[in-house]
């Protein structure tokens, strides 16, 4: 089995407590983290989201379904999504 290496992470909901903690830790580990608001709002957000090796949702549980519904069609079929 080969390990998957993630170099770029799109972090949706990066301004909350959990999002900030994750972003800081991953950046210290040398990963490239692009912070996005709860929903991608600009063309750059959409590009960062679809180009990331990993997409992480750091949003309240009550917002998960809405966020997943809004970003689902922007993800590549093989792109991992984590909450």
Residue pairs with C-beta under 8 A, 6 or more apart in sequence:
4 80
5 53
6 31
6 53
6 54
6 80
7 31
7 32
7 53
8 31
8 32
8 33
8 34
8 51
8 52
8 53
8 54
9 26
9 31
9 32
9 33
9 34
9 52
9 53
9 54
9 55
9 56
10 34
10 36
10 48
10 49
10 51
10 52
10 54
10 55
10 56
11 19
11 22
11 23
11 26
11 33
11 34
11 35
11 36
11 56
11 58
12 36
12 37
12 38
12 39
12 40
12 49
12 55
12 56
12 57
12 58
12 59
12 67
12 71
13 19
13 36
13 37
13 38
13 57
13 58
13 59
13 63
13 67
14 20
14 23
14 33
14 35
14 36
14 37
14 58
15 35
15 37
16 58
16 59
16 60
18 58
19 35
19 58
22 33
22 56
22 58
23 33
23 35
26 33
27 33
34 48
34 49
34 52
36 45
36 48
36 49
37 45
38 59
38 63
38 67
39 66
39 67
39 70
39 71
40 46
40 49
40 70
40 71
40 74
46 74
49 55
49 71
49 74
49 75
50 74
50 75
50 76
50 79
52 79
53 79
53 80
54 79
54 80
54 82
55 71
55 75
55 79
55 80
55 81
55 82
56 81
56 82
56 83
57 64
57 67
57 68
57 81
57 82
57 83
58 83
59 67
59 83
64 83
68 81
75 81
